[in-house]
Amino acid sequence: MKVLVLNCGSSSVKYQLLEMETEEVIAKGLIERVGKNDAIVNHSPKGYDKIKYVTALLDHRAAIEKMLCELTDSNHGVIHDKKEIDAVGHRLVHGAEKFAHSVLVTAEVIAKMEECIELAPLHNPPNITGVRIMDEQLPNTPQVGVFDTAFHQTMPDYAYLYGLPYELYRQHGVRRYGFHGTSHFYVAHEAAKKLGKPIESLKIITVHLGNGASITAIDGGKSVDTSMGLTPLEGLVMGTRCGDLDPAIPFFLGRKMNLGIKELDDLLNKKSGMLGLSMLSNDMREIEDKMLKEKDPQCTLAMKIYCYRIKKYIGSYAAAMGGLDAVVFTAGVGENSPVIREMVCDNMEFLGISIDAKVNDCRGYARISTPESRVAVFSIPTNEELVIARDTKKIVGSMQGSKETAAGA
């Protein structure tokens, strides 16, 4: 079975084509600046050199058509015809309480996704657009939706509710939903494999650190708490997002600086976090480099704040779960910054966390804790696309099996 994994963002299309018998990626790519005359196409087909060029792609339809052209190109294509794609798995951001699991996409599913748009106005519309375009391109090919929020639907009510009038939850769905669910799910299960123990017996904290960042408490394989909330703004300090904040601050700044709702939203989501604190960049590599090589005080402060917030969450989640077996760092920053992992884990011996500085000096997979550490600490590369592809294969395979059973009867 060949599964196409598709992630349509507001101005991007990210994709992978996998051969599921071997779970091998036979092509992958990223199309950036969708909607512009200078969109950037990055395409990497197995067995060929990476392809990169600039072209006009004025909407998602043009971008997806370009993706399909690359996959079937006569010179470097990995399939002869788009109909060789057996199923499409979509990364879908916000499913609210409507989706606790991955689902076969139907008209009813799309209608429910549209009801969630007000909770994710930047993400859900392009996600839905991607589903509809693929339905036009491959009308007889099953599509599966895998939601970022689904994994966190196991959180208990006392963890996901805010201290607001309960009516706001009942009428408007105001609660913690959490994101990066496929990433947290994947690396937690990988850690359990490395430990040689069933995940049902483990208490794990997964730390997803990219430009967006979140941390999740996983008890017995289930998410019991996570740092992102109603939206991805809450929680850890991120690339451009502020994270946890006194809710009165936007009111104060609105009055003080005469800022409207849109300006405040832009400030908190796009101008804060490490970009705002460092006064330099939202790229952690630049900030870390300036801290280490130039001892820049502003970048040093930003890094301390970033790591301190992660450390606080680890402590609180260990307390909430009543124990801790493993901590997992993942995503672009988590997998590739020994400095951040060391700063976070520093002085955590009281909790049973002790890392080996030499082993930690790595990128990608490693068990970085010392042999004496009661808590295992890992750096594990995430693979959200594989999770989506596996769920897609499982659901489509089940659907096909049901049809065969019905036919046999």
Backbone torsions as a table, in degrees:
resi	resn	phi	psi	omega
1	MET	NA	129.8	175.2
2	LYS	-101.2	123.6	-178.7
3	VAL	-116.2	127.8	173.6
4	LEU	-95.5	121.5	176.6
5	VAL	-99.5	125.6	-173.4
6	LEU	-125.1	134.1	178.1
7	ASN	-131.2	99.8	-179.2
8	CYS	-94.4	112.6	175.3
9	GLY	-95.0	-176.7	-177.0
10	SER	-62.8	-32.7	179.5
11	SER	-138.2	27.1	-177.8
12	SER	-149.5	159.0	171.6
13	VAL	-134.5	116.4	178.4
14	LYS	-111.1	139.5	-174.7
15	TYR	-151.3	157.0	171.1
16	GLN	-144.0	141.5	172.3
17	LEU	-112.6	121.5	-175.7
18	LEU	-117.7	142.1	170.2
19	GLU	-93.2	108.4	-167.3
20	MET	-75.0	-17.8	176.6
21	GLU	-63.1	-33.2	179.3
22	THR	-113.5	-6.6	-174.6
23	GLU	57.7	33.7	-179.4
24	GLU	-94.1	136.6	175.6
25	VAL	-80.8	117.1	-179.1
26	ILE	-98.8	-12.0	172.2
27	ALA	-166.5	147.9	175.6
28	LYS	-150.9	161.7	-179.3
29	GLY	-170.4	170.5	177.2
30	LEU	-143.4	124.8	175.6
31	ILE	-109.3	117.8	-175.8
32	GLU	-108.3	162.3	178.0
33	ARG	59.3	39.3	175.1
34	VAL	-63.1	135.2	-176.0
35	GLY	100.9	0.5	-177.6
36	LYS	-118.3	163.2	175.3
37	ASN	-76.6	-15.0	-179.3
38	ASP	-120.4	47.5	175.7
39	ALA	-63.4	148.6	-177.6
40	ILE	-110.2	123.6	179.1
41	VAL	-104.1	121.6	173.8
42	ASN	-116.9	118.2	-176.3
43	HIS	-134.3	129.5	-178.1
44	SER	-126.3	94.4	176.7
45	PRO	-87.3	141.3	180.0
46	LYS	-61.8	131.2	177.5
47	GLY	89.5	-0.4	-179.7
48	TYR	-131.2	163.1	175.9
49	ASP	-67.8	153.4	176.4
50	LYS	-64.9	140.4	-178.1
51	ILE	-111.9	132.4	177.9
52	LYS	-144.8	131.7	178.3
53	TYR	-159.9	166.8	-179.8
54	VAL	-110.9	136.0	179.1
55	THR	-155.4	167.4	178.2
56	ALA	-83.2	122.1	175.3
57	LEU	-135.8	97.3	-166.7
58	LEU	-85.1	-7.3	174.8
59	ASP	-158.9	177.0	-177.5
60	HIS	-66.6	-31.3	178.5
61	ARG	-61.6	-45.6	179.2
62	ALA	-63.8	-38.1	-179.3
63	ALA	-66.6	-43.1	-179.3
64	ILE	-69.2	-37.5	175.6
65	GLU	-62.9	-37.7	177.0
66	LYS	-65.1	-41.8	177.1
67	MET	-57.9	-47.0	-179.3
68	LEU	-65.3	-35.9	176.2
69	CYS	-62.5	-42.0	179.7
70	GLU	-65.9	-40.9	-178.7
71	LEU	-65.2	-28.9	-176.4
72	THR	-110.4	10.9	-176.7
73	ASP	-56.7	140.4	-176.3
74	SER	-66.5	-22.2	-178.5
75	ASN	-94.9	-40.0	-175.7
76	HIS	-131.5	16.9	-179.5
77	GLY	-68.8	150.0	178.4
78	VAL	-103.5	-8.8	171.2
79	ILE	-136.3	156.9	-179.2
80	HIS	-85.4	-31.5	-175.6
81	ASP	-143.8	144.4	-178.7
82	LYS	-61.9	-21.8	179.1
83	LYS	-69.3	-9.9	174.5
84	GLU	-72.8	-12.9	175.2
85	ILE	-74.5	117.8	-174.1
86	ASP	-84.9	-25.7	-179.1
87	ALA	-161.9	156.3	178.0
88	VAL	-122.6	127.4	176.2
89	GLY	-110.2	126.9	-176.8
90	HIS	-106.9	135.0	167.8
91	ARG	-81.1	117.3	-179.2
92	LEU	-117.4	131.2	-168.4
93	VAL	-77.0	-57.6	-168.9
94	HIS	-119.9	115.2	176.0
95	GLY	-111.2	3.5	-179.3
96	ALA	49.1	-138.7	177.9
97	GLU	-92.2	3.2	-175.6
98	LYS	-78.4	-24.2	-176.0
99	PHE	-133.4	111.0	177.0
100	ALA	-100.1	-5.3	-179.4
101	HIS	-145.5	166.0	172.7
102	SER	-66.6	148.2	-174.2
103	VAL	-139.5	154.7	169.9
104	LEU	-69.4	129.7	-177.0
105	VAL	-76.3	126.2	176.1
106	THR	-131.4	175.7	176.8
107	ALA	-60.4	-36.5	178.9
108	GLU	-66.0	-40.2	178.3
109	VAL	-63.4	-43.8	178.8
110	ILE	-61.8	-40.4	178.9
111	ALA	-62.4	-40.7	178.2
112	LYS	-67.8	-36.8	176.6
113	MET	-63.0	-38.5	178.7
114	GLU	-64.1	-32.3	177.0
115	GLU	-66.9	-21.5	-179.1
116	CYS	-91.0	-0.5	-175.1
117	ILE	-58.9	-38.3	-177.9
118	GLU	-65.2	-20.3	176.5
119	LEU	-85.2	-22.0	179.5
120	ALA	-143.9	68.2	-174.4
121	PRO	-65.9	-22.2	179.6
122	LEU	-88.1	-25.9	-171.3
123	HIS	-104.1	-46.9	-174.0
124	ASN	-63.9	-40.0	179.5
125	PRO	-57.8	-48.9	177.5
126	PRO	-66.9	-31.8	175.3
127	ASN	-59.2	-47.0	-179.6
128	ILE	-65.8	-39.7	177.7
129	THR	-58.3	-43.3	178.7
130	GLY	-60.6	-41.2	178.5
131	VAL	-61.9	-46.0	-176.6
132	ARG	-67.0	-40.2	179.9
133	ILE	-65.6	-41.8	179.2
134	MET	-66.8	-31.2	176.0
135	ASP	-66.0	-34.8	176.4
136	GLU	-71.2	-41.4	-176.8
137	GLN	-72.4	-38.0	-177.4
138	LEU	-132.7	71.9	-171.7
139	PRO	-62.6	-22.7	-178.9
140	ASN	-103.6	9.0	-177.9
141	THR	-99.3	126.1	-179.6
142	PRO	-65.8	145.3	177.9
143	GLN	-123.5	143.7	-178.7
144	VAL	-124.4	137.7	177.1
145	GLY	-103.6	127.0	178.4
146	VAL	-118.3	116.7	-170.0
147	PHE	-96.5	135.3	175.7
148	ASP	-59.1	-30.8	-174.5
149	THR	-86.8	-17.5	-169.9
150	ALA	-60.2	-44.1	-176.5
151	PHE	-59.0	-29.5	-176.3
152	HIS	-86.6	2.4	-179.8
153	GLN	-71.6	-4.5	175.7
154	THR	-86.9	-3.9	179.1
155	MET	-61.3	139.9	175.7
156	PRO	-71.7	158.0	-176.1
157	ASP	-60.0	-34.4	-179.2
158	TYR	-70.0	-15.4	176.7
159	ALA	-92.2	-31.1	-175.3
160	TYR	-97.5	-11.6	179.9
161	LEU	-88.0	146.6	175.9
162	TYR	-95.4	165.3	178.1
163	GLY	-80.9	53.6	-179.7
164	LEU	-116.9	164.7	175.6
165	PRO	-51.3	131.0	-175.0
166	TYR	-59.0	-27.1	179.2
167	GLU	-60.2	-30.3	-179.8
168	LEU	-67.1	-31.1	174.8
169	TYR	-72.9	-46.6	-176.7
170	ARG	-66.4	-38.3	-175.2
171	GLN	-88.9	-35.0	-172.0
172	HIS	-122.9	0.7	177.5
173	GLY	69.7	27.3	-179.4
174	VAL	-76.9	108.8	-178.9
175	ARG	-164.5	173.5	174.3
176	ARG	-80.2	130.0	177.5
177	TYR	-111.2	-41.1	-179.3
178	GLY	80.2	157.3	-177.6
179	PHE	-142.0	-173.9	-177.0
180	HIS	57.8	26.4	-173.9
181	GLY	-58.3	-41.6	-178.7
182	THR	-65.5	-34.8	178.7
183	SER	-68.6	-47.9	179.3
184	HIS	-60.6	-42.0	178.7
185	PHE	-60.4	-48.8	-174.5
186	TYR	-63.3	-51.4	-173.5
187	VAL	-71.6	-28.8	176.0
188	ALA	-64.7	-43.4	178.7
189	HIS	-68.4	-35.4	176.5
190	GLU	-65.0	-39.6	178.5
191	ALA	-64.0	-41.2	178.3
192	ALA	-60.9	-40.9	177.2
193	LYS	-61.3	-44.4	-178.8
194	LYS	-64.2	-32.3	179.7
195	LEU	-82.1	-13.8	-179.5
196	GLY	69.2	30.9	-178.4
197	LYS	-129.6	151.4	175.9
198	PRO	-67.0	137.4	-177.2
199	ILE	-62.7	-23.4	179.4
200	GLU	-64.8	-16.4	-178.3
201	SER	-100.9	2.9	-170.6
202	LEU	-115.0	151.1	171.0
203	LYS	-113.5	115.1	-171.6
204	ILE	-127.8	139.2	172.0
205	ILE	-111.9	122.2	179.8
206	THR	-107.1	132.8	-174.1
207	VAL	-118.9	100.9	-178.9
208	HIS	-93.5	109.3	-176.2
209	LEU	-118.8	100.8	172.0
210	GLY	-127.6	-153.1	172.7
211	ASN	-63.6	-37.0	165.5
212	GLY	-96.2	146.1	-175.3
213	ALA	-141.0	141.5	175.9
214	SER	-152.2	161.0	-178.4
215	ILE	-134.5	140.5	-174.1
216	THR	-133.2	139.3	172.8
217	ALA	-94.3	121.0	-176.4
218	ILE	-120.5	111.1	-177.1
219	ASP	-112.4	115.1	-179.4
220	GLY	66.3	28.3	179.3
221	GLY	87.3	-0.3	-178.4
222	LYS	-115.9	139.6	176.1
223	SER	-70.1	124.1	178.9
224	VAL	-113.6	-12.0	173.8
225	ASP	-167.7	152.1	179.0
226	THR	-153.6	155.7	-168.9
227	SER	-81.3	-34.8	177.5
228	MET	-72.5	153.2	-171.4
229	GLY	-116.1	-127.9	175.2
230	LEU	-58.0	-35.7	177.5
231	THR	-130.4	172.4	177.9
232	PRO	-74.1	7.5	-176.3
233	LEU	-78.3	-30.0	-174.0
234	GLU	-77.3	156.8	170.5
235	GLY	108.0	-130.6	-176.2
236	LEU	-67.6	157.0	168.7
237	VAL	-68.0	134.1	-175.4
238	MET	-122.4	-169.5	-178.1
239	GLY	-57.4	-52.2	-180.0
240	THR	-128.1	-2.5	180.0
241	ARG	-98.7	144.6	-174.2
242	CYS	-74.3	-28.8	-173.0
243	GLY	76.2	-156.7	-176.2
244	ASP	-52.9	138.2	-172.3
245	LEU	-152.6	144.1	169.0
246	ASP	-59.1	119.2	-175.8
247	PRO	-63.1	-12.2	178.0
248	ALA	-81.5	-16.1	-177.2
249	ILE	-59.9	-45.8	177.8
250	PRO	-58.9	-36.9	177.7
251	PHE	-64.4	-44.1	-179.6
252	PHE	-61.3	-48.0	-179.0
253	LEU	-67.9	-34.8	177.6
254	GLY	-59.6	-43.3	178.9
255	ARG	-72.2	-44.7	-173.4
256	LYS	-69.1	-38.5	-174.0
257	MET	-110.6	4.8	179.8
258	ASN	55.4	50.1	-178.3
259	LEU	-101.0	137.9	176.1
260	GLY	-86.4	178.1	-177.0
261	ILE	-60.2	-44.9	-178.9
262	LYS	-63.7	-40.0	179.7
263	GLU	-67.8	-37.6	178.1
264	LEU	-67.8	-41.9	177.9
265	ASP	-59.6	-43.1	179.2
266	ASP	-65.0	-40.6	179.6
267	LEU	-62.3	-48.5	-174.4
268	LEU	-74.1	-33.2	-175.4
269	ASN	-93.8	-31.4	-170.8
270	LYS	-119.5	-13.7	-175.9
271	LYS	-121.4	3.2	-176.0
272	SER	-105.7	-147.0	179.3
273	GLY	58.1	-145.6	-177.1
274	MET	-67.4	-29.8	175.9
275	LEU	-61.7	-48.6	-178.9
276	GLY	-71.2	-40.5	-177.0
277	LEU	-70.8	-41.8	-177.3
278	SER	-78.6	-21.7	-174.5
279	MET	58.3	27.5	-176.5
280	LEU	-131.8	-58.6	-170.1
281	SER	-166.2	163.0	169.8
282	ASN	-97.5	2.8	178.3
283	ASP	-85.5	112.6	-176.2
284	MET	-62.3	-27.3	179.2
285	ARG	-64.8	-42.3	179.0
286	GLU	-65.8	-43.7	-178.1
287	ILE	-65.4	-46.5	179.6
288	GLU	-62.2	-42.6	-179.5
289	ASP	-62.0	-42.7	-179.0
290	LYS	-69.3	-34.5	176.9
291	MET	-66.3	-45.5	-174.4
292	LEU	-76.1	-41.9	-173.4
293	LYS	-88.0	-32.8	-175.4
294	GLU	-113.7	-2.6	-178.0
295	LYS	53.9	34.7	-177.5
296	ASP	-61.0	122.2	-174.9
297	PRO	-65.5	-35.3	-178.2
298	GLN	-69.3	-42.9	178.2
299	CYS	-68.7	-35.8	176.9
300	THR	-62.8	-44.6	178.4
301	LEU	-61.7	-45.2	-179.6
302	ALA	-59.5	-43.0	179.8
303	MET	-65.9	-38.2	178.6
304	LYS	-64.2	-43.0	178.8
305	ILE	-62.9	-45.7	-179.3
306	TYR	-56.9	-50.0	-176.7
307	CYS	-74.0	-34.6	178.7
308	TYR	-62.1	-40.9	-179.6
309	ARG	-63.9	-40.7	178.4
310	ILE	-63.8	-45.5	-179.8
311	LYS	-57.5	-43.2	179.6
312	LYS	-61.0	-42.7	-179.5
313	TYR	-66.3	-39.5	178.3
314	ILE	-59.8	-46.0	179.3
315	GLY	-62.0	-43.5	-177.6
316	SER	-69.8	-36.3	-179.9
317	TYR	-73.6	-33.8	174.9
318	ALA	-62.2	-41.2	177.9
319	ALA	-65.6	-43.2	-177.9
320	ALA	-63.3	-36.9	-179.4
321	MET	-85.7	-12.7	-178.7
322	GLY	73.2	31.0	179.5
323	GLY	153.1	172.4	-178.0
324	LEU	-157.5	129.0	178.4
325	ASP	-107.0	-31.2	-175.9
326	ALA	-155.8	148.4	171.1
327	VAL	-121.0	133.6	-178.3
328	VAL	-123.7	123.1	173.5
329	PHE	-96.6	135.6	-179.0
330	THR	-149.7	178.4	-178.3
331	ALA	74.8	177.6	-168.9
332	GLY	-50.7	-47.3	-179.5
333	VAL	-79.3	-46.2	-177.6
334	GLY	-60.0	-36.9	-178.4
335	GLU	-80.4	-24.5	-166.8
336	ASN	-118.7	4.9	-179.7
337	SER	-121.4	92.8	174.3
338	PRO	-58.5	-33.5	-177.9
339	VAL	-62.5	-46.9	-179.1
340	ILE	-66.6	-42.2	178.0
341	ARG	-60.4	-41.0	179.7
342	GLU	-67.0	-42.2	-180.0
343	MET	-64.9	-39.1	179.6
344	VAL	-66.6	-42.6	-173.7
345	CYS	-86.5	-5.1	-179.8
346	ASP	-62.6	135.9	176.6
347	ASN	61.2	36.3	178.3
348	MET	-113.2	16.8	-179.1
349	GLU	-60.6	-32.0	-179.5
350	PHE	-59.9	-25.3	179.9
351	LEU	-94.9	-0.2	-179.8
352	GLY	91.6	13.6	-178.7
353	ILE	-104.4	120.2	177.3
354	SER	-143.8	124.3	-177.7
355	ILE	-110.6	153.2	178.5
356	ASP	-92.2	114.3	-174.9
357	ALA	-58.9	-38.5	-179.0
358	LYS	-68.6	-45.1	179.7
359	VAL	-67.3	-35.0	-179.2
360	ASN	-67.7	-19.4	-179.1
361	ASP	-76.8	69.2	-174.8
362	CYS	-153.6	170.6	173.4
363	ARG	-127.2	144.1	-178.5
364	GLY	88.0	-150.5	-173.5
365	TYR	-73.5	135.6	170.5
366	ALA	-169.9	148.4	166.9
367	ARG	-95.0	107.3	-168.3
368	ILE	-97.1	-1.7	178.5
369	SER	-79.1	156.2	177.2
370	THR	-74.7	160.8	177.9
371	PRO	-59.5	-27.8	-177.5
372	GLU	-83.5	-13.5	-175.5
373	SER	-64.9	125.0	178.4
374	ARG	-67.0	-29.8	179.6
375	VAL	-104.0	127.2	176.2
376	ALA	-76.9	133.5	178.8
377	VAL	-119.9	128.4	-175.6
378	PHE	-124.5	152.4	160.7
379	SER	-112.4	117.5	-176.5
380	ILE	-132.1	118.6	176.7
381	PRO	-60.1	134.4	179.0
382	THR	-81.0	162.2	178.1
383	ASN	-149.6	73.5	-178.6
384	GLU	-64.0	-34.6	-179.3
385	GLU	-63.2	-37.4	179.9
386	LEU	-67.4	-39.7	176.7
387	VAL	-59.7	-45.1	179.9
388	ILE	-63.9	-43.4	179.7
389	ALA	-63.8	-41.3	179.7
390	ARG	-65.0	-43.8	178.0
391	ASP	-62.8	-39.5	179.5
392	THR	-63.2	-47.4	178.7
393	LYS	-60.0	-43.0	-178.2
394	LYS	-63.2	-46.6	-177.0
395	ILE	-69.9	-44.1	179.7
396	VAL	-67.4	-39.9	177.9
397	GLY	-62.6	-40.7	178.0
398	SER	-64.2	-41.2	179.6
399	MET	-63.4	-44.5	-179.9
400	GLN	-67.3	-36.5	177.9
401	GLY	-64.9	-37.8	178.6
402	SER	-64.6	-38.9	179.4
403	LYS	-65.6	-40.5	179.8
404	GLU	-66.7	-38.6	177.9
405	THR	-64.2	-43.7	179.5
406	ALA	-63.8	-39.4	179.4
407	ALA	-66.1	-39.5	179.9
408	GLY	-67.5	-33.0	179.5
409	ALA	-69.8	NA	NA
